[in-house]
Every structure is written in structure tokens, then in C-alpha cells.
Amino acid sequence: MIARKFFLWTGVAIAIAASFAAGLRTGVMVGAEQWLKMDSSAKASVLTSELRALRAGNVGEIIEMKEMEVDSNVVSAIEFQKSGMPWLFWPNAGVWNHTRSLEYVAQYRKQYPAVASKLAPPEGTPDPGDLRGFAMDVEFSTKELLERYGK
């Protein structure tokens, strides 16, 4: 009788552990993919705005939008490196060569400085989108980018 209870509870514990592991794996795999797809509607909207500006001949407006996109990605890349969490993507953590990509961006930023600080509203005026905070993040991240990769 005792052996029967032992095997029953062991089986229940193994089933719970296996279910948890399968759920975790599925959640990570499916969740990461869905996370990347979540903002696709916003990206499509931005691209539509860019295409309209291109068709109207407003190339300067497109350049400004793309510069902001580069600035945002530089901030994200530097934050990703500082987070110390690239191990989360094991075994694929070393697949992408971040150094080569960021060296390329640093060379571009040497030639064309970030525009976020120019677009931020002046001090004392309302800043509902926190562009001043974003401009400070961009300034800090661009400085780090150039120090690390702008050889």
C-alpha cells in the first residue's frame, strides 16, 4: 500500500514537472514570436506614412523619420548589451555579429550625428511624448556607441 502511494505521488510530481517544462518551452517559443508580431500594425502605419511622404516628394521628412529609427535602435542595442542578458537567447546568442553591425552604425553616426536632440522641444515647453528624455538616452547611447565601435 505504501509503495502504491509512493508511485502514485511520484507519477503526479513527474507529470506536473513535465507539464510545467512543456508549458514553459511553448510559452517562450510562441511568446517571443508573438511579441515580435505585436507591433506590426504600428510598423505598417509608419511605413505607410513614409511611403506617402516619398510619393509626395518629402524626402527630408523620410530621412528625419529614419534617423529617429536609427537612434531608437542604437539606444536599444546599448541597453541590450548593458542588460547582461544575451544568455537568454542561448543557444542562438552568438549567431549575430553585433560588433560588425554596430561598427557600421558608428561610422554612419560619425558622418551624420543623431537628430533626436534637435527634435526635442525646448526646456519649459510641454513634452507629452518625453522627447527630451529620449534625446538624453540617444545622446548617452550614441556616445557609448562611438567610444566602443567608432575606431
C-alpha positions in Angstrom: 0.0 0.0 0.0 2.8 2.4 0.9 4.7 1.6 -2.4 1.5 2.2 -4.3 1.1 5.7 -2.8 4.7 6.5 -3.4 4.5 5.6 -7.1 1.2 7.5 -7.4 2.6 10.7 -5.9 5.9 10.3 -7.8 3.9 9.9 -11.1 1.9 13.0 -10.2 5.0 15.0 -9.4 6.7 13.9 -12.7 3.5 14.8 -14.7 3.4 18.3 -13.1 7.1 18.9 -13.7 6.8 17.7 -17.4 3.7 19.8 -17.9 5.5 22.9 -16.5 8.6 22.3 -18.6 6.5 21.8 -21.8 4.4 24.9 -21.0 7.5 27.0 -20.3 9.1 25.9 -23.6 5.9 26.6 -25.6 5.4 29.9 -23.8 8.9 31.1 -24.6 8.9 29.9 -28.2 5.4 31.1 -29.0 5.5 34.1 -26.8 8.7 35.5 -28.3 7.3 35.1 -31.8 4.0 36.8 -30.9 5.9 39.6 -29.1 7.7 40.4 -32.3 4.5 40.4 -34.3 2.6 42.5 -31.7 3.7 45.9 -33.1 3.4 45.0 -36.7 0.3 47.2 -37.1 2.2 50.2 -35.8 5.1 49.5 -38.1 2.8 49.2 -41.1 1.3 52.5 -40.2 4.7 54.2 -40.0 5.7 52.6 -43.3 2.5 53.9 -44.9 3.4 57.4 -43.7 6.8 57.1 -45.1 5.6 55.9 -48.5 3.1 58.8 -48.6 5.9 61.3 -47.9 8.1 59.7 -50.5 5.3 59.8 -53.1 4.8 63.5 -52.3 8.5 64.2 -52.7 9.1 64.9 -49.0 12.5 63.1 -48.8 13.7 65.2 -45.9 10.8 64.1 -43.8 11.6 60.4 -44.5 15.3 61.0 -43.6 14.2 62.5 -40.3 12.0 59.5 -39.5 14.7 57.0 -40.4 17.3 58.9 -38.3 14.9 58.7 -35.3 14.5 54.9 -36.0 18.3 54.5 -36.1 18.6 56.5 -32.8 16.0 54.3 -31.2 17.7 51.1 -32.3 21.1 52.4 -31.0 19.5 53.0 -27.6 18.0 49.5 -27.6 21.3 47.9 -28.7 23.3 49.6 -26.0 20.7 48.8 -23.4 20.7 45.1 -24.6 24.4 44.9 -24.1 24.3 46.5 -20.7 21.5 44.2 -19.5 23.9 41.3 -19.4 21.0 39.1 -20.6 22.1 37.9 -24.0 22.4 34.4 -22.4 18.6 34.3 -22.5 18.9 33.5 -26.2 21.1 30.5 -25.7 21.9 28.5 -27.9 21.4 31.2 -30.5 23.1 34.0 -28.6 26.3 34.1 -30.7 24.6 33.8 -34.1 24.5 37.6 -34.7 27.7 39.6 -35.0 26.7 42.7 -33.1 30.2 44.2 -33.3 30.3 44.4 -37.1 26.8 45.9 -37.3 27.5 48.5 -34.6 30.8 49.5 -36.1 28.9 50.2 -39.3 26.4 52.3 -37.4 29.2 54.1 -35.6 30.8 55.1 -38.9 27.5 56.4 -40.0 26.9 58.4 -36.8 30.4 59.9 -37.2 29.4 61.3 -40.5 25.7 62.1 -39.6 25.1 63.0 -36.0 21.9 61.9 -34.2 18.9 64.2 -34.7 16.9 63.4 -31.6 18.2 66.4 -29.6 17.2 68.8 -32.5 13.6 67.4 -32.5 13.1 67.6 -28.7 11.0 70.6 -27.6 12.9 73.3 -25.7 13.0 73.3 -21.9 9.9 74.9 -20.3 7.6 73.7 -23.0 5.3 70.7 -22.7 6.8 67.4 -23.7 4.0 64.8 -23.6 5.9 62.2 -25.7 9.1 62.6 -23.5 11.2 63.5 -26.4 13.7 65.3 -24.1 14.2 62.1 -22.2 14.6 60.2 -25.4 17.1 62.7 -26.7 19.1 62.3 -23.5 19.0 58.5 -24.0 20.1 58.9 -27.6 22.9 61.2 -26.6 24.2 58.8 -24.0 23.9 55.7 -26.2 25.5 57.4 -29.2 28.4 58.5 -27.1 28.9 54.9 -25.9 28.4 53.6 -29.5 31.2 55.9 -30.8 33.5 55.1 -27.9 33.1 51.3 -28.3 32.8 50.9 -32.0 33.9 54.2 -33.7 37.5 53.3 -34.1 
